[in-house]
Amino acid sequence: MSMQLSKELTDGIVLAFLAEQDLYGYVLTKSVQEVFAVSESTMYPVLRRIKAKGWVTTYDEPFEGRNRRYYSITKEGRAALQDLQMDWHDFSARVEHILGDEDGK
């Protein structure tokens, strides 16, 4: 089964990857794609949105005659990630209570 990810959940997933290390767009997209089916056309609007919120900053590093744009989580981004994690834990506990698993019913 495939489910749509909400904007908030997608933001949280991206922030969680960036909390581990700074990443450039391509690697970040591939990292997220290893876990969820998202396209590049989805990822870049997410990155623009969380940058506009002040949750990430960017910097460029030269690579083979071009620049790679890296994304780095900010202090505000870490606080937002904590909030999103708390919301996720609450939400997932409620869903688990409603849907349960076969052994729990």
Contacts in CASP RR format, 6 or more apart in sequence:
PFRMAT RR
TARGET T0000
AUTHOR 0000-0000-0000
METHOD contacts of the structure
MODEL  1
MSMQLSKELTDGIVLAFLAEQDLYGYVLTKSVQEVFAVSESTMYPVLRRI
KAKGWVTTYDEPFEGRNRRYYSITKEGRAALQDLQMDWHDFSARVEHILG
DEDGK
2 37 0 8 1.000
5 13 0 8 1.000
5 36 0 8 1.000
5 38 0 8 1.000
7 46 0 8 1.000
7 49 0 8 1.000
8 84 0 8 1.000
8 87 0 8 1.000
9 84 0 8 1.000
9 88 0 8 1.000
10 38 0 8 1.000
10 42 0 8 1.000
10 46 0 8 1.000
11 46 0 8 1.000
11 49 0 8 1.000
11 50 0 8 1.000
11 55 0 8 1.000
11 80 0 8 1.000
11 84 0 8 1.000
12 80 0 8 1.000
12 81 0 8 1.000
12 84 0 8 1.000
12 85 0 8 1.000
13 32 0 8 1.000
13 35 0 8 1.000
13 36 0 8 1.000
14 28 0 8 1.000
14 32 0 8 1.000
14 43 0 8 1.000
14 46 0 8 1.000
14 47 0 8 1.000
14 50 0 8 1.000
15 50 0 8 1.000
15 55 0 8 1.000
15 56 0 8 1.000
15 73 0 8 1.000
15 77 0 8 1.000
15 78 0 8 1.000
15 80 0 8 1.000
15 81 0 8 1.000
15 84 0 8 1.000
16 81 0 8 1.000
17 23 0 8 1.000
17 28 0 8 1.000
17 31 0 8 1.000
17 32 0 8 1.000
18 28 0 8 1.000
18 56 0 8 1.000
18 71 0 8 1.000
18 72 0 8 1.000
18 73 0 8 1.000
19 73 0 8 1.000
19 78 0 8 1.000
19 81 0 8 1.000
22 70 0 8 1.000
22 71 0 8 1.000
22 72 0 8 1.000
23 31 0 8 1.000
23 70 0 8 1.000
23 71 0 8 1.000
24 61 0 8 1.000
24 68 0 8 1.000
24 69 0 8 1.000
24 70 0 8 1.000
24 71 0 8 1.000
25 43 0 8 1.000
25 44 0 8 1.000
25 47 0 8 1.000
25 68 0 8 1.000
25 69 0 8 1.000
25 70 0 8 1.000
25 71 0 8 1.000
26 68 0 8 1.000
28 43 0 8 1.000
28 47 0 8 1.000
28 71 0 8 1.000
29 38 0 8 1.000
29 40 0 8 1.000
29 43 0 8 1.000
32 38 0 8 1.000
32 43 0 8 1.000
47 56 0 8 1.000
47 71 0 8 1.000
50 56 0 8 1.000
50 77 0 8 1.000
51 57 0 8 1.000
51 58 0 8 1.000
51 71 0 8 1.000
53 76 0 8 1.000
53 77 0 8 1.000
53 80 0 8 1.000
54 74 0 8 1.000
54 76 0 8 1.000
54 77 0 8 1.000
55 73 0 8 1.000
55 74 0 8 1.000
55 76 0 8 1.000
55 77 0 8 1.000
55 80 0 8 1.000
56 71 0 8 1.000
56 72 0 8 1.000
56 73 0 8 1.000
56 74 0 8 1.000
56 77 0 8 1.000
57 71 0 8 1.000
57 72 0 8 1.000
57 74 0 8 1.000
58 69 0 8 1.000
58 70 0 8 1.000
58 71 0 8 1.000
58 72 0 8 1.000
59 69 0 8 1.000
59 70 0 8 1.000
59 72 0 8 1.000
60 67 0 8 1.000
60 68 0 8 1.000
60 69 0 8 1.000
60 70 0 8 1.000
61 67 0 8 1.000
61 68 0 8 1.000
61 70 0 8 1.000
62 68 0 8 1.000
73 81 0 8 1.000
END
